[in-house]
Amino acid sequence: MHKQLVVIFFSIIFIVLPLTTLMAANSQTLVIGFGLGNYNFEDENLKEIENLLYGSEFIEWYLFDNVGFGLRTHKFYKTGSSDDEEFMMVNANFTVNWVFMGSDSDFRAGLYVGYGPGSVTYKNTDTGIDIAEAADTNSHGVFCDWGGETFGLRLGYHQVISSFEYEDGDVSGTVNGTGNSLDLGARLSF
């Protein structure tokens, strides 16, 4: 799986990216897209979860030219066939976006800040822990777009802040989902 992602990543960088930069300049009002990448948890226990997949989706509406509103999700899934450990965390943040460079060109850069609900489920049959909690989360980040009027690629760096307090019988604690990510994805604009 990891090798396939590397091949896709380099194919996008060296084939699709040069083709999209030859297309017409952007005039984005509505942007929809997704990204896949790597996430680094601050919590050492979460770093030990194997086969964890990170992805994000976003929708942005640029109501005021270079300033817009949106919704961004950050999702974490444990993949693989192991039944002794399950993990899923989903954050949905309402965002304010600002394109500070290249609003009408084929290369754009922007910032966002977001706030909204999040949830985590974690089950480990070896330790007997079974958690399902919700809490408020927030995120912020920077992104770069390359591409044509409709299709393009987006590289993003995100800082996610989420912490979930839990009690499971006699066991209590915190699942700290705070961390940062780097992802590469595609976007459509209208």
C-alpha positions in Angstrom: 0.0 0.0 0.0 2.8 2.4 0.9 4.7 1.8 -2.4 1.5 2.4 -4.3 1.0 5.8 -2.6 4.6 6.8 -3.4 4.1 5.9 -7.1 0.8 7.8 -7.3 2.4 10.8 -5.5 5.4 11.0 -8.0 3.1 10.4 -11.0 1.0 13.4 -9.9 4.1 15.6 -9.3 5.9 14.8 -12.6 3.0 14.2 -15.0 -0.3 15.7 -13.9 1.1 18.8 -12.3 3.0 20.2 -15.3 -0.1 19.5 -17.5 -2.5 21.4 -15.1 -0.2 24.4 -14.9 -0.5 24.8 -18.7 -4.2 25.3 -18.5 -6.1 28.6 -18.0 -5.9 30.6 -14.8 -8.1 30.0 -11.8 -11.3 31.9 -11.1 -12.5 30.0 -8.1 -15.8 30.6 -6.3 -16.6 27.1 -5.1 -13.8 24.5 -4.4 -14.3 20.9 -3.5 -11.5 18.4 -2.9 -9.8 15.8 -0.8 -6.3 14.9 0.3 -4.3 11.8 1.6 -1.2 12.0 3.6 0.8 11.4 6.7 -0.3 12.5 10.2 2.0 12.8 13.2 0.3 12.5 16.6 1.7 14.2 19.6 0.5 11.3 21.8 3.1 8.5 21.8 0.4 5.8 22.3 -1.4 6.8 19.1 1.8 6.8 17.2 2.0 3.0 18.0 -1.3 2.2 16.2 -0.3 0.3 13.0 -1.9 0.8 9.6 -3.4 4.2 10.3 -4.7 6.0 7.2 -5.2 9.8 7.3 -7.4 11.8 4.8 -9.2 15.1 4.6 -12.0 16.5 2.5 -12.9 20.2 2.0 -15.5 22.4 0.5 -14.8 26.2 0.3 -17.0 29.0 -0.9 -15.2 32.3 -1.7 -18.0 34.7 -1.1 -15.7 37.8 -0.7 -13.2 37.3 -3.5 -10.1 36.1 -1.6 -11.9 35.4 1.7 -14.3 32.5 2.0 -16.0 30.0 4.3 -15.9 26.2 4.3 -16.1 22.8 5.9 -13.0 20.6 6.3 -12.9 17.1 7.8 -9.9 15.3 9.1 -10.4 11.5 9.3 -8.2 8.8 10.8 -8.9 5.1 10.2 -7.1 2.0 11.4 -6.8 -0.3 8.4 -5.8 -3.9 8.1 -7.2 -7.3 9.2 -6.3 -7.1 12.9 -9.5 -7.5 15.1 -7.8 -6.8 18.4 -7.6 -3.0 17.9 -9.9 -0.5 16.3 -9.5 3.2 15.9 -11.4 6.0 14.1 -11.3 9.7 14.7 -13.3 12.3 12.7 -13.1 16.1 13.1 -15.5 18.4 11.1 -14.3 22.0 11.3 -16.2 25.0 9.9 -13.5 27.2 8.4 -12.6 30.7 7.3 -10.2 30.7 4.3 -8.0 33.4 3.0 -6.2 33.2 -0.4 -3.2 35.5 0.2 -1.4 34.9 -3.1 -2.4 34.3 -6.7 -6.2 34.5 -6.5 -6.4 34.7 -10.3 -3.4 32.7 -11.4 -2.6 29.0 -11.8 -0.7 28.9 -8.5 -2.6 30.0 -5.4 -1.6 29.9 -1.7 -4.0 30.3 1.2 -4.6 29.9 4.9 -7.5 28.6 6.9 -8.7 28.3 10.5 -11.5 26.0 11.7 -13.6 25.0 14.6 -16.2 22.2 15.1 -17.2 18.9 16.5 -15.0 15.7 16.6 -15.4 12.1 17.7 -13.2 9.2 18.5 -13.8 5.5 18.9 -11.1 3.2 20.2 -11.3 -0.5 21.1 -8.5 -2.7 22.2 -9.4 -6.3 23.2 -6.0 -6.9 24.8 -6.4 -4.1 27.3 -10.2 -4.2 27.5 -10.6 -0.5 26.6 -13.7 0.5 24.6 -14.1 4.3 24.1 -16.6 6.4 22.2 -16.3 10.1 22.9 -17.0 13.5 21.3 -15.5 16.9 21.9 -14.9 20.3 20.2 -11.8 20.4 17.9 -10.0 23.0 15.9 -7.5 23.2 13.1 -5.5 25.6 11.0 -3.2 25.2 8.1 -1.7 26.5 4.8 -2.3 25.1 1.3 -1.0 25.6 -2.2 -3.1 25.0 -5.4 -1.8 24.3 -8.8 -4.0 23.8 -11.8 -6.5 25.0 -14.3 -9.9 26.6 -14.1 -11.6 23.4 -13.0 -9.1 20.7 -12.0 -6.0 21.1 -9.9 -3.8 19.7 -7.2 -3.5 20.8 -3.6 -0.7 20.4 -1.2 -1.6 21.2 2.4 -0.1 21.4 5.9 -2.5 21.1 8.8 -2.3 21.5 12.6 -5.2 19.7 14.3 -6.1 20.2 18.0 -8.4 17.6 19.5 -8.6 16.0 23.0 -11.2 13.5 24.2 -11.7 12.8 27.9 -13.0 9.3 28.6 -14.1 7.0 31.4 -14.3 3.2 30.8 -15.2 1.4 34.0 -12.3 2.1 36.4 -10.1 3.4 33.6 -10.2 7.1 32.7 -7.9 9.3 30.7 -7.5 11.4 27.6 -7.2 10.4 23.9 -5.0 13.3 22.6 -5.6 13.5 18.8 -3.5 16.6 18.4 -0.9 16.6 15.7 0.1 17.8 12.3 -0.2 16.5 8.8 1.1 16.9 5.2 -1.3 15.8 2.5 -1.6 15.9 -1.3 -4.9 15.8 -3.1 -7.1 17.0 -5.9 -9.6 19.7 -6.1 -12.4 20.9 -8.5 -13.3 24.5 -8.7 -16.3 26.3 -10.2 
